[in-house]
């Protein structure tokens, strides 16, 4: 399927509003920094967007979606999908910003990971207009129920030790997948797609999703979420991690267990005081700080999904610790 030349940014209605808060309600957050502004993208109708100068106070785009036009190919590829876009990721590569996003419906693995690009990230205008001009780059990868035993959602970009972009993704089914991309962000077929993380559970599905790979100190760290999201106070999400010297894996936890065989070292879970559960994480180095983010199901807000942001330190033997 060839990408369209359609531009995905138009002026939003002047009635668009934003709110400023230090506790934004988000789901599946990721971040990027351009100039002196931090941008946070997350699941929502056309994707949700927020901006900050200090990573503390956020201006949330309430009525202006990040993608004001959803490409027609998404509806052809994923029956039942409309405009509720899930779990984006964004990276700067070869002078452009590239953003992947998920098109799917609950409980099915007929899904697609779409791609858009732009030369510049821009804050929402004072009168509520979205000034980012996204170019539709078509799908990166699609899965189909009955054909594939994996699910094309929850994308994450990482630059490998070879200097090339890679994409990890996946949810339930056969777990977390990894592919290599070329310089145009298309799949490099010389690398065979592989599963790099699964759950070993008794009589249940394979509840692992939301991969994010972070490079630190000569290691690639694979964060994934275990168990169940999206159930408010009934959610059981948690984040575990493993690491590898190469982006292609294998990823082993602190006890030496392969994540492809069910391994994973706990990073964060619900503390039952502030958050019932926490998951779908991302990690960044901003300046001299390593930052870990995810969403948590707030107990004081009756299970609403809110931003969790923590500093990330490292043990002497190189494992992440949150504070």
C-alpha positions in Angstrom: 0.0 0.0 0.0 1.6 3.3 -1.1 1.6 6.2 1.3 -0.6 9.2 0.6 0.7 12.7 0.0 -2.2 14.0 2.2 -1.2 16.5 4.8 -2.6 15.6 8.2 -2.7 19.1 9.8 -5.3 21.7 9.3 -6.5 24.6 11.4 -8.6 23.4 14.2 -11.7 25.4 15.2 -11.1 28.5 17.2 -13.3 27.0 19.9 -10.5 24.6 20.8 -9.4 24.9 24.4 -6.5 23.8 26.5 -6.0 23.3 30.2 -2.9 23.7 32.4 -2.3 21.0 35.0 0.4 19.2 37.0 -1.5 16.0 36.9 -2.5 15.3 33.2 -4.8 12.4 32.5 -3.1 10.4 29.9 -2.9 6.8 28.6 0.2 5.3 26.9 2.3 8.5 27.1 5.5 9.1 25.1 7.6 12.3 25.0 9.9 14.3 22.7 11.8 17.6 23.2 12.2 20.2 20.5 13.9 23.5 21.4 12.8 24.5 24.9 9.5 22.6 24.7 8.6 19.0 25.8 5.8 17.3 23.9 3.8 14.4 25.3 1.7 12.3 22.9 -0.8 9.7 24.2 -3.8 7.6 23.2 -7.0 9.4 22.3 -9.3 10.5 19.5 -6.7 11.5 16.8 -4.1 11.2 19.6 -3.9 13.5 22.6 -1.1 16.2 22.9 0.3 18.2 25.8 3.2 20.7 26.1 5.5 21.7 28.9 8.6 23.8 29.5 9.6 22.1 32.7 8.2 18.6 32.7 6.0 19.6 35.7 3.2 21.9 34.4 1.5 20.7 31.2 -0.7 22.5 28.8 -3.1 19.8 27.5 -4.8 20.1 24.1 -8.4 19.4 25.2 -10.3 19.6 21.9 -7.6 19.7 19.2 -6.4 16.2 18.2 -2.7 15.7 17.2 -3.9 14.1 14.0 -6.8 16.1 12.6 -7.3 13.7 9.7 -7.2 9.9 9.9 -5.9 8.3 6.7 -8.5 6.3 4.7 -6.2 3.3 4.5 -6.5 2.7 8.2 -10.2 2.0 7.9 -9.6 -0.4 5.0 -6.9 -2.3 6.9 -8.6 -2.4 10.3 -12.4 -3.0 10.1 -14.2 -1.3 12.9 -11.4 1.3 13.5 -12.5 4.9 13.4 -10.5 7.6 15.1 -9.5 6.4 18.6 -5.8 6.0 18.0 -3.6 4.1 20.5 -0.1 4.1 21.8 2.1 6.4 19.6 5.9 6.7 19.6 8.1 9.4 18.1 11.7 9.7 17.2 14.0 12.2 15.4 15.7 10.6 12.4 17.5 12.1 9.4 16.3 15.6 10.1 12.6 14.7 10.5 10.3 13.7 13.3 8.7 10.3 12.7 5.6 9.2 14.7 4.2 5.7 14.7 0.6 5.0 15.9 -1.7 2.1 16.5 -5.0 1.3 14.8 -6.9 -1.6 16.3 -10.1 -2.7 18.1 -10.2 -4.3 21.6 -9.5 -8.0 21.7 -8.6 -8.5 18.1 -5.2 -8.7 16.3 -6.3 -7.3 12.9 -4.3 -4.1 13.5 -1.9 -1.7 11.8 1.0 0.5 12.8 0.8 3.8 10.8 3.5 6.3 10.2 3.5 10.1 9.8 6.4 12.5 9.7 7.0 16.3 10.0 10.0 18.6 9.8 9.0 20.5 13.0 7.1 20.1 16.2 5.2 23.3 17.2 3.2 24.2 20.2 -0.6 24.8 19.9 -1.3 28.4 18.9 -2.8 30.8 21.3 -6.1 30.6 19.5 -6.1 26.8 19.6 -4.8 25.8 16.2 -2.7 22.7 15.6 0.4 24.0 13.7 2.1 20.7 13.1 2.0 19.5 9.5 2.1 15.7 9.4 2.7 13.8 6.2 1.0 10.4 5.9 3.7 7.8 5.3 1.2 4.9 5.2 1.5 1.7 7.3 4.8 0.3 8.6 3.3 -3.1 9.4 -0.1 -4.8 9.6 -1.4 -7.9 11.3 -4.4 -10.0 10.4 -6.5 -12.3 12.6 -6.3 -15.9 11.4 -3.1 -15.2 9.5 -0.7 -13.8 12.1 0.0 -14.9 15.7 1.1 -11.4 16.7 -0.5 -8.0 17.1 0.7 -4.8 15.2 0.2 -2.3 18.0 2.3 -0.5 20.7 5.2 0.6 18.5 8.5 1.8 19.8 11.5 3.1 17.8 15.1 2.5 18.9 18.4 3.2 17.1 20.5 0.1 17.2 24.3 -0.3 17.6 24.4 -0.5 13.8 23.1 3.1 13.6 19.9 2.0 12.0 16.3 2.3 13.3 14.5 -0.7 14.7 10.9 -1.2 15.7 9.6 -3.2 18.6 5.9 -3.7 19.1 3.2 -6.2 20.2 0.5 -7.1 22.6 -0.7 -10.5 23.8 -0.8 -13.3 21.1 2.9 -14.3 20.6 4.2 -11.4 22.6 6.7 -8.6 21.8 8.1 -8.5 18.3 11.2 -6.9 16.8 11.9 -5.8 13.2 14.8 -3.8 11.6 13.9 -0.7 9.6 15.8 0.9 6.7 16.6 4.6 6.3 13.1 5.3 5.0 11.5 3.7 8.0 10.3 0.7 6.0 10.9 -2.9 7.2 14.3 -4.3 6.3 13.4 -7.8 5.1 17.0 -9.0 5.5 16.3 -9.3 9.3 13.7 -11.9 10.1 11.0 -10.7 12.6 11.4 -12.3 16.0 9.7 -12.5 19.4 11.8 -11.0 22.2 9.4 -11.2 25.2 6.5 -13.5 26.2 4.7 -14.4 29.4 4.5 -17.9 30.8 1.2 -18.2 32.5 -1.1 -21.0 33.5 -4.3 -21.2 31.6 -4.3 -17.5 30.6 -3.5 -15.4 27.5 -0.1 -14.0 27.0 -0.5 -10.7 29.0 2.6 -8.8 27.8 2.6 -5.6 25.8 3.8 -2.0 25.4 7.6 -2.5 24.7 10.1 0.3 25.1 13.8 -0.1 24.5 16.2 2.4 26.2 19.9 2.5 25.6 22.3 3.1 28.6 25.8 2.2 29.5 26.4 -0.2 26.6 23.2 -2.0 27.2 19.7 -2.0 25.6 17.0 -2.2 28.2 13.6 -3.7 27.2 10.7 -2.5 29.4 7.4 -4.2 28.9 4.1 -4.2 30.7 2.6 -7.3 32.3 -1.0 -8.1 33.0 -4.1 -6.0 32.4 -4.7 -2.3 31.6 -7.8 -0.2 31.0 -9.9 -1.5 33.8 -9.7 1.5 36.2 -9.5 0.2 39.8 -9.5 -3.4 38.5 -6.3 -2.9 36.5 -3.3 -5.1 37.3 -0.6 -3.5 35.1 3.1 -3.5 36.1 6.4 -2.9 34.3 9.3 -5.4 34.1 12.7 -5.1 32.4 15.5 -7.1 30.9 18.7 -6.1 29.0 20.9 -7.1 26.1 24.2 -6.0 24.7 22.6 -5.9 21.2 19.3 -4.5 20.1 18.3 -7.9 18.6 18.5 -9.6 22.0 18.2 -11.9 23.7 17.0 -9.8 26.6 17.7 -11.3 30.1 16.4 -10.2 33.4 18.5 -9.7 36.6 18.3 -13.4 37.4 19.5 -14.3 33.9 16.1 -15.4 32.6 15.3 -14.9 29.0 12.3 -12.5 28.5 11.3 -14.6 25.4 10.7 -17.4 27.9 8.8 -15.4 30.5 11.6 -13.5 32.3 11.4 -10.0 33.6 12.6 -8.0 36.6 10.0 -5.8 38.3 10.4 -2.0 37.8 7.1 -0.6 39.0 3.6 -1.8 40.0 0.7 -0.3 41.9 1.5 0.7 45.4 -2.2 0.5 46.5 -1.8 3.9 48.0 -1.5 6.3 45.1 -1.8 4.0 42.1 -3.8 0.8 41.9 -1.6 -0.3 38.9 1.0 1.3 36.6 2.3 0.5 33.1 2.9 1.3 29.4 6.2 3.0 30.1 8.8 5.0 28.2 12.3 6.3 29.2 14.3 9.3 28.1 17.6 11.1 28.8 16.9 14.8 29.1 20.0 16.8 29.9 21.8 14.9 32.7 18.7 13.1 33.9 17.2 9.8 33.0 13.4 10.0 33.2 10.9 7.2 33.4 7.2 7.7 32.6 4.1 5.6 32.4 0.4 5.9 33.2 -1.0 4.9 36.6 -4.5 4.2 37.7 -5.1 6.9 40.4 -6.8 5.7 43.6 -7.7 9.2 44.6 -9.3 9.7 41.1 -11.3 6.5 41.2 -9.0 4.7 38.8 -8.5 7.5 36.2 -5.4 7.1 34.1 -2.8 9.8 35.0 0.8 10.6 34.2 3.5 9.0 36.4 6.9 10.5 36.1 10.0 9.4 38.1 13.7 9.9 38.0 15.6 6.8 37.0 18.9 5.9 38.8 21.1 2.9 38.2 22.5 0.2 40.5 26.3 -0.5 40.5 25.6 -3.5 38.3 23.5 -1.5 35.8 19.8 -2.0 36.6 17.3 0.8 36.7 15.8 2.0 40.0 13.0 4.6 40.2 12.7 7.4 42.7 
